[in-house]
Amino acid sequence: MMQIKPWSTVDFILMFLMWAVMMVVMMIPSAAPAILKFAVLTRERRRSRETYVPTAVFVLGYVAVWTGYS
């Protein structure tokens, strides 16, 4: 008969990392059009010497929100 044991901290961390990586791999492709549009807008603002937020910050925010949700 299979033995069931309580989750350890390592088990929880590994499960969370697996879930977060799976979420990123599934959600980034669906966000690609928005990310590309944001990159174009950022490039235009940078050329005109206006303030801008780097695209990496936009993507990291997106990933942080979905990781928090997951």
C-alpha positions as CSV (number, residue, x, y, z in Angstrom):
1,M,0.0,0.0,0.0
2,M,1.2,3.5,-0.8
3,Q,2.5,5.6,2.0
4,I,1.2,9.2,2.2
5,K,3.4,11.6,4.0
6,P,2.9,15.3,4.7
7,W,4.5,17.9,2.4
8,S,7.8,19.2,3.4
9,T,9.0,22.8,2.7
10,V,11.1,21.5,-0.2
11,D,8.0,19.7,-1.6
12,F,6.0,23.0,-1.4
13,I,8.8,25.1,-3.0
14,L,9.3,22.6,-5.9
15,M,5.6,22.4,-6.6
16,F,5.3,26.2,-6.6
17,L,8.3,26.6,-8.9
18,M,6.8,23.9,-11.3
19,W,3.5,25.7,-11.3
20,A,5.1,29.2,-11.8
21,V,7.2,28.0,-14.7
22,M,4.3,26.2,-16.3
23,M,2.2,29.4,-15.9
24,V,4.9,31.6,-17.5
25,V,5.4,29.2,-20.4
26,M,1.6,29.2,-21.1
27,M,0.8,32.9,-20.5
28,I,3.7,34.7,-22.2
29,P,2.8,33.5,-25.7
30,S,-0.8,34.8,-25.3
31,A,0.6,38.1,-24.1
32,A,3.1,38.4,-26.9
33,P,1.0,40.9,-29.0
34,A,0.6,43.2,-26.0
35,I,4.3,42.9,-25.2
36,L,5.3,43.7,-28.8
37,K,3.0,46.7,-28.9
38,F,4.4,48.0,-25.6
39,A,8.0,47.6,-27.0
40,V,7.0,49.6,-30.1
41,L,5.5,52.4,-28.0
42,T,8.6,52.4,-25.7
43,R,10.9,52.7,-28.7
44,E,8.9,55.7,-30.0
45,R,8.9,57.4,-26.6
46,R,12.7,56.8,-26.3
47,R,13.3,58.3,-29.7
48,S,11.3,61.4,-28.8
49,R,13.2,61.7,-25.5
50,E,10.1,61.2,-23.4
51,T,10.0,59.2,-20.2
52,Y,9.4,55.5,-20.7
53,V,9.2,52.2,-18.9
54,P,11.5,49.5,-20.3
55,T,9.7,46.5,-21.8
56,A,11.5,44.2,-19.4
57,V,9.7,45.9,-16.5
58,F,6.4,45.4,-18.2
59,V,7.1,41.7,-18.8
60,L,8.4,41.2,-15.2
61,G,5.2,42.9,-13.8
62,Y,3.1,40.6,-16.0
63,V,5.0,37.6,-14.7
64,A,4.8,38.7,-11.1
65,V,1.1,39.2,-11.2
66,W,0.5,35.8,-12.8
67,T,3.0,34.1,-10.4
68,G,1.2,35.7,-7.5
69,Y,-2.2,34.5,-8.8
70,S,-0.8,31.0,-9.4
